[in-house]
Amino acid sequence: MSVLPILTLGDPRLRLRGQPVESFNKFLHGLIDDLTDTMRHAPGVGLAAPQLGEALNVAVVEVEDRLFELVNPRIVRADGEDRDLEGCLSIPGYVAYVTRKEKVWVVAQNRVGKKFKVAGSGFLGRAFQHELDHLQGKLYVDYLASPDELIPVGRGGMDEEQDQAADAELERRGIDPERAKAASRG
Ligand code: NI
């Protein structure tokens, strides 16, 4: 189990589609453990295999201490609409408003290949949709009409002056900095 570097925007491997997993072996288990460790270390609420440079249909999501290991996941039903701030561990320092389905039902396999179905709404539903997009080579910025919609949130203490400037900009836009920092990141 290791914390690995997360690929960032511009790396072409983020655009690869995850290939279906057919072997539920030690390699898969190691990949799932690395995804979980790296997600928790970031910290974030989800991470998909392409973000670690593995073009496989595998992602993890963790919301409110519930960890979901998703192998070959797909959305089988979706309902409603929800617009909220969203960020990505592969696009550090920014969030944006993204419209998602309010609730989704996901069918996936676990690490030993057993099928299961899980529903997620709001924050959890957003995390599922964000990670499943990564498995299609898709990033949330693809939904934005313009890069101007990206909202800088600072990088959390690495540069205090930059963080203060980001907070001032958020307030200017009428967004609570704490809310922006609590936005979903996966
Ligand atoms: Ni992401």
Residues whose N, C-alpha, C, O or C-beta is under 5 A from the ligand:
A	BS01	NI	G87 C88 L89 S90 G186
